[in-house]
Amino acid sequence: MSLLATNIPEIQLENVEMRYRAEAAEVLALHQVSLDIAKGEFVSLLGPSGCGKTTLLRLMADLIAPTGGNIVVAGKSAKEARLAQKYGIVFQSPVLYDWRKVKHNITLPLELMGVKKSIREERALELLDLVGLQSFADKYPWQLSGGMQQRVAIARALSMEPEILLMDEPFSALDEFTRERLNEELLSVWSKVQNTIVFVTHSIPESIFLSDRVFVLSPHPGRLSAVVEIPLPRPRTAEMRNSPEFFELIASIRDSFEGV
Amino acid sequence: MKGGSIFVRGRLLPLFVWIFGLLLIWEGTSWMLLHVVETPLAQSKLPYVHEVLSTLWKYSGTLLKEGAATFGNAGVGFLIGAVAGASLAVLMSLSKTIEQLTFPYAIASQMIPILGLAPIIYGIVRDEQTSRIIISGYITFFPVALNMLRGLRSVDPSALELMHSYAAKPWAVYWKLRFPAALPGLFGGLKIAAPLAVTGAILVELMGAQHGIGVIMLRNLYYGSSHTYMFWSTVIVGALLGIVSYWLISLIERLVAPWQPEFRPKGGSR
């Protein structure tokens, strides 16, 4: 566990179940998922397509409601937590608004909260600095590369200093080199803001490199099949990806898939 | 810059050659009809370009004054129709019930031929200015409502979820997301509607008004072959009014929503 993580549970799921109606048949997307995520912890939800990892994230975010079970976020329901603006979300695509400059995309959540303009502008510059895009404040989103756009999305998600950052395969559309660099940047940002991060991915190395714990999900029906602790020390460095420990962790997570 | 001027010349030169060539063919055909084929009323069928242009110049004051009357009323009607259309689109986007209640009537209203509706409206209000405004507004209303509604609905679901995750109020979702996202659709509708609104206003004038480009168009048509050049001039002015209205809306679009992909510099998709 990282030094940042505490024992106070931030997100608790109890027997969460999600059923969809697809045409005539009913699909069980998630079956009896129970898990705890501690405050300040970095966890990944890892699994193949169709395992329900994105569904699980969307349930935590109160973008959808579960058909069974209970979700508690910081002592409240997921909906109360959302209304209290405890979440920052980063989607698979950057979802930037074309008509807003980069800095105004970043300050959108602050505008919605009614923060004063002078404070917003100041905060935008801080955040651009944090994600290394100082010189792009006045550009439009389409003038940036895919990796830069996703960094803007992360800055936006951090703008209102959310207690919980939910990330849904944020780097999956990027090339391997950009993805690895952004993984390192994300960890350095996290070490400064120290919030709880739930990170959805289908990449085993990515989940290991980033997380304190990896929740492994398997499909048909989507369920939690293993929880793997990542004992790698922090701060994590690029070299760790080549350590024997790292490869052992990859192998053990692979095994947990084979077992299902 | 040198590269730029070559680019401009490369685009404008073919255009000038085209227009000049077309006018030359027109002039030639007109001469053929008059002197070679010796068609009766040859100038009514295809008048000399230079005669039409000189009439256009000679009566430019009158044409401009009457054109302005048409354009002014069409503009007022267009504005009213656009506001009404956009407002209905907002209401329809807010409620399925309102959409189901109003949309069939909006479509049905477009089935009434303007040619039939114009005299009815004129017969009721008995005022040419008001009639022109009503017909122009009526024509504008539908394409604006339809395209605006489409724009409001075209919002990316993730963009909406983003708003939802920040617990944004409904008005904020409209003001900061749906309206800006609907601007390309709105302008698409406005660009279709603007020339139609002008045509609609001219149509009303044919029903017996005192002022407007349609009025002198009709008079010169009735006076017969002696007024051919003037008649053609009014047709050209009518067309120009439509083009100007389209061009005006395009200009406003560039100022209001310059972020659209079609306005980006080449290679700006990065």
Interface residues (C-beta under 8 A of the other chain):
Chain A: A61 D62 L63 R82 L83 A84 Q85 Y87 I89 F91 S93 V95 Y97 D98 W99 L108 P109 E111 L112 M113 Y140 W142 Q143 L144 S145 M160
Chain B: D156 S158 A159 E161 L162 M163 H164 S165 Y166 A167 A168 K169 A172 K176 L177 P180 L183 A257 W259 Q260 P261 R264 G268 S269 R270
